[in-house]
Every structure is written in structure tokens, then in C-alpha cells.
Amino acid sequence: MFKIGDHVVYPFHGAGVVQDIEEKEILGETHSYFVLHFPLTDIKVMLPKHRIQQSGLRKVIDQSDVDHLIDALQKGPETPLSTNQFSKDTENLLKSGSIIDAAHLISGLAKKQAERTNGLHIQDRNFLQKAKQFIASELIVVKNISEEQAYAFIDEHLPSPSET
């Protein structure tokens, strides 16, 4: 399980830290809650201990997994999604909590952006930004870099438009 000070990733929120473990009485029952803080977005979340497994909360990736992240950013998803399927599955990729799914999403949206003369639709732009923020938050912790360096790392490892 997790302890105070652990760096964790919570789906859709990104990387944060277990700030505290609190006992709360609700409707006459006492429950333990993990208090999570996400510094990139300055959000606090209280997650019931008994719901950890279903929540998708996980430890941040190891430095050794960064190569897999780079590969996912460069190659994108193994099977390209159709436009209709892509729209339906985009949010689910972010909700999975997987940094590789988020990297595939970024790669796919970057390819889609390169193919369109007038850029991405607003919803796709929002998903692209959310996926980049999700990965950047984890890179900040794993590589001990700044937010700006994390976003630059992501952009540097995307294929150039001529490669798409």
C-alpha cells in the first residue's frame, strides 16, 4: 500500500504525493482516507483507503520506464483509431491512468493536428493539453525537472510533422 510521502499517479489528475492519511467519521463509521496533493494543478483529493484498488492509484514510473514513454510518444498507438472511435476513446485513455496511454493519445492527436489544415477541434485541444499535463506531472517527479522542461521533453520526443 502507500505511505505518507509516496509519489503517486491518480488517473486524470497526474502525479502527486500522499500528504497524509486521515481517519474520518462519516455516518457513524470511521474510514481511512489518503490525502493526495497534486502540485502541478494545486488540487487536494481525499481518497478512501478501501477504494484504492478501483481508483487506479499507482506509484510513479521508474526512470527505467522513460524509454517506453519516449517510444510511445514517437510511435503512437499500435492500431490507429478511426476519427469516430478516437473521439469516443480519448477520455477513456486519460482515465486509465497509464502514462503510455496518455503518450499514445498525445502522439495520435499530434498526428491528427498535422493532417488538418485548421488544427484540432477545441475538445481535442483540451484532451491534448490534459494528456501533456498528466505526463509532465509525472516527468517532473521521475526526472527531477521543471514543468517547462517536462513539456519540452514531451514535444522533443514527438515525431516531426514530416514523419507522421
N, C-alpha and C positions, 0 to 999 in steps of 0.2 A: 504494500500500500504506500501511500505518500506521507511525507512528514513535512513539518514547517521548514521552509527554505528551499524545498524542491522546485526545480524549474519544470513546468508542465505546459501542455498544449491542450486547449479546450476547443472543440470544433466550432468554427465560425468566429471565434474570438482571438485565436492565435496563442502565442506564448505568454505565460505569466509565471507567477510564483505563488506557492502556498504560503500565505501570510500568517494564517492562524488556523487552529482547529477549535471550534466553539461548541459548547453544549447549549441547546435552546429548548425550552419547554413550549410545545405547541399543542393546544387542545388536550392538556394533561399528560402528554407523552414527551419524554426527553429524547432528543435526537442530536447526533453529532453532525456538524457542518464543517466542510473545508471552506475557508475564506480565501478566495483567489483574487490576486490583483494583477491586472494587465496593464503594464506601464505605458505601452505604446498608445493605447486608447484611454488610459486612466479610468478604467472600469473595475469595480469590485463585484464579485459574484460569490454568493453563498451556495455551495453545492452539498446536498445531503449525502452523508457518507454511504448510506445504503443504496444510493443511485449512481455511484461512481462507475460501476461496470456498464450500465446502459448509457451513460453520458458521453462515452468516448474519450474521457480524460486520459492522457498518456504523458509519459516523460518526453522531453525534447529529444530530437535525434542526436546521435553521436557525431563527432567530427568526421568519422569514417563514412557516414552516410551522405555527406555533402556531395560526393561524386555521383551518387544515384540521383540526387536532386538536379545536378547540372545536366545529367543525361536526360532526365525527364523534361527539363526546360528546353533542351535542344531538339529532342525528337518528338515531343508531344505524345498524345495518346497513341497506343498501338493501332487501334482501329479508328480512323477519322469518323467523327459523328456528322450525320446529316444536319442541315440547318434546323429543321424542326426538332430532331432528337437533341441537338446541342442545347437549344433553348430550354427544353424540359429537364435535362440532366445537369445543367450548370449549377444550380443551387445545391443539388444533392452532392456534387463533387466537393463543394466547400463544407457542407455539413458532415462529410465523412471524417474530417479532422486529419486526413492524410496529407502530408506535405507533398507527396508525389502526385496525388490527385490535384492538388492546388497548382502544382507546376505544370501538369498536363493541361489544366484549364487555362493558365496564362499562355502557354505555347499555342493552344488552339485558338484563343482569342487574338493573339498576335498575328497568327496566320490569316484569320478572318479579316482583321483590320488591314493587312497588307493587300488582300484581294479586293477590298471595297474602295471605291474612289472617294466616297464621302465619309469614311471612318465607321466606327462602331455605333450601333444604336445606344441610347442612354442606358438601358438596362445592362447591356453587355459591358459598357464602360464602367458601370458601377461594380459589376462582378469582377472585372479585371483589376480594378483598384482594391477591392476587398481581398482577392486572392494574393495580390502583391503584398498587401499589408500583413496578411496571415503568414506568408513565408518570411517577410522581412522581420517580423517579431521573433521568429524562431532563429533566424540567422544572427540577429543581434546577440542572443544568448550563446549560441553554439560557437560562433566565430569571434565573439567579443569585439564587435564592430559597432559603429554608429548607425543610426537609422538611415542616413544618407548613403553610407557605404553599403548597407544591405540592399537598398533599392538599386544602386548602381550595379551590385553583384548580379541581381536578377536580370537587369537589362543587358549586361555584358554577356550573359550566357544564353540569351535568346538568339535563334538564328536570324541572320540579317534578312531583310525583305527579299533579296535576290535568291536566298537559299530556300524560301518557302514554296 
